[in-house]
Amino acid sequence: MEWGMKNRMAQLIKPDGHCFFMPIDHGYFQGPTSQLEKPGETVQPLLPYADALFVTRGVLRACIDPSNSLPIILRVSGGTSMVGADLANEVITTSIEEILRLNAAAVGISVFIGTDYEKQTLMNLSNLVNDCEEYGIPVMAVTAVGKELEKRDARYLGLCSRICAELGARVVKTYWCENFEKVAQGCPVPVVIAGGPKCETVLQVFEFVYDGMQRGAIGVNLGRNVWQSEHPVGVARGLQAIIHEKATPMQANELFNDIKHGKA
């Protein structure tokens, strides 16, 4: 691995081998998502707890302070929306020159395996890897499932994650599922857990993240369950404790409650 690639990976994955990525890229297909109407204001109090931001170039330029930012994972796929015919019909939206100009530590791209656009999105990934490896920029592949939530099982997610690794992704973002160790063990590159739909309780968030890390994930790429919470700083602090301090879900929940009630 070249120095530049090592350096960028070290910005994202901390010395303990773990990471907490904060995605705020949802607007690229959802528009002004609840609590992300003003992304810069939403993310500002959460920066001390996360390791990197996952964001589009538009929001990065308009809303993120370049003098006070975490490492950036740049979302570079898109071209569809929630009101369109098919979320899977994505293309690469951002050139390698733009990636370099914005000083991204990594880039992220979705693939939609098992859809009509499987080959297209896998070729998007392959072409992006070809461009980014030339400049030492890691690619994170996101195993998207669109609206088909029933696909989130170990067999399907394990298949998706392995294919992404085979095509050159340096990191794979996928969903937590039962028997998550089957996903992690079959993927030869680091796996991070996506947040998925908003959970009913904060403890549920802490429990699935803790379980996934016990079963082989190195961390999370989790947004909505943090910044859509009534107490986002408490959730972020609890996740940081699980990811970097080996806290249990109950210990993380205690931290959350202390912050919620002004005791920390």
C-alpha positions, 0 to 999 in steps of 0.5 A: 500500500502506497504512503498516500493510501496508508495515510488516508486510511489512517485518518479514517480508521483509528489506531484501535482499528475502529471507526465512527463515520457520520453520514449526512449525505441523505439529501442526495436522493431524499432532498431536505431530510428532517434535521438535515435542513441545515447540515452544518448546524446539525453536525457541528456539536457532533464533530468531537465524537465522530471520526469522519463525515460522509457528505456530498460535494454540494453540502461540503462546499456550502455547509462544512467549515474547511478550517474545522472539519473531520476527514471527508468521505465524499459521496460520489454516486447519485442521479436518482431520487425518492420520487423517481422510478428506481433508486438503483439507477445510479451513476458516478457524479463526481470526477477524480479531479473534483475528489482531489480538489476537495481533499477527500480522505476517501470516496463512497459509492452505492451498489445495488446487487440483485437489481436491474442495475446490478451490472451498471452499479458494479461497473461504477464501483470498478471504474471508480476504483480504477481512478482512485487507486491511481491517486491513493484514494480509498473507495468505500462501497455501500451495499444499498438495498433501496426500498427492499428491506427484506433483503437484509439477511446474512446470505445476501449481505455477505454476497454483496460485501464480498463482491465489493471487496473483489472489485477493489473496495478498501472498505465496505458499508453494509447493514447489520443482520442476524448472524453478522459474523457470516458477513464479516468473515466472508469479506477480506476488507474492513466492514462498517455497519450502516444505520438503517431505519430509525430505531424506536429506542437509543438502547436498540441502536447501541445493542445492534452496533455492539453486536455487530462489532462483536461479530467482526465490524470495525465500526459504523457509518450511522447518521439518522439514529444520531442526528434525528434523536432528540438528544443527538450528542448523547447518542454520539457519545454512547456510540463513541464509547462502544466503538473506541472504549469497549463499552457495553450497550448498558454503559453507553445508555448510561452515558446517554442518560447522563448527557440527556439529564445534564450530568455530563 
